[in-house]
């Protein structure tokens, strides 16, 4: 958790599965954090294929 505002989940796997995304979203919802980032370091281009961002449903309603 970074500054009680974002969850950063770091992985190094062949590909991200639904369970990885669910785990990140679960942490985000349990800790009442507005945003989370899932990073997979086992890719060629970290910027375009290695990150996925999620926003909590509670905080999504505010925008």
C-alpha positions as CSV (number, residue, x, y, z in Angstrom):
1,X,0.0,0.0,0.0
2,X,1.3,3.4,-0.9
3,X,0.3,6.5,1.1
4,X,-3.0,4.7,2.1
5,X,-4.2,5.6,-1.4
6,X,-3.1,2.9,-3.8
7,X,-2.3,-0.8,-3.9
8,X,0.7,-2.0,-5.9
9,X,0.7,-5.7,-6.7
10,X,4.0,-6.9,-8.3
11,X,4.2,-10.2,-10.2
12,X,6.6,-11.9,-12.5
13,X,4.6,-14.6,-14.3
14,X,4.2,-15.8,-17.9
15,X,0.7,-14.2,-18.1
16,X,-1.7,-12.6,-15.8
17,X,-4.8,-14.7,-15.0
18,X,-8.2,-13.8,-13.6
19,X,-7.0,-14.9,-10.1
20,X,-4.2,-12.3,-10.1
21,X,-6.7,-9.5,-11.0
22,X,-9.2,-10.8,-8.4
23,X,-6.6,-10.8,-5.7
24,X,-5.6,-7.2,-6.5
25,X,-9.2,-6.0,-6.6
26,X,-9.9,-7.9,-3.3
27,X,-7.1,-6.1,-1.5
28,X,-8.3,-2.8,-2.9
29,X,-11.9,-3.4,-1.7
30,X,-11.0,-4.8,1.7
31,X,-8.6,-1.9,2.5
32,X,-11.0,0.7,1.1
33,X,-8.4,2.1,-1.2
34,X,-9.5,3.9,-4.4
35,X,-7.0,2.5,-6.9
36,X,-4.7,-0.4,-7.5
37,X,-2.0,-1.3,-10.1
38,X,-1.1,-4.8,-11.1
39,X,2.5,-4.9,-12.5
40,X,3.9,-8.0,-14.3
41,X,7.7,-7.7,-14.8
42,X,7.8,-10.8,-17.1
43,X,7.0,-8.9,-20.3
44,X,9.0,-7.3,-23.1
45,X,7.4,-3.8,-22.7
46,X,6.4,-3.0,-19.2
47,X,4.6,0.2,-20.2
48,X,2.3,-1.3,-22.8
49,X,1.8,-4.9,-21.6
50,X,3.0,-5.1,-18.1
51,X,0.5,-2.9,-16.1
52,X,-3.2,-2.9,-15.4
53,X,-5.0,-0.3,-13.3
54,X,-8.2,-0.8,-11.3
55,X,-10.5,1.7,-9.7
56,X,-12.8,0.8,-6.7
57,X,-16.5,0.8,-7.5
58,X,-17.1,3.0,-4.4
59,X,-14.7,5.7,-5.7
60,X,-15.7,5.3,-9.4
61,X,-19.1,6.8,-8.5
62,X,-17.5,10.0,-7.2
63,X,-16.1,11.1,-10.6
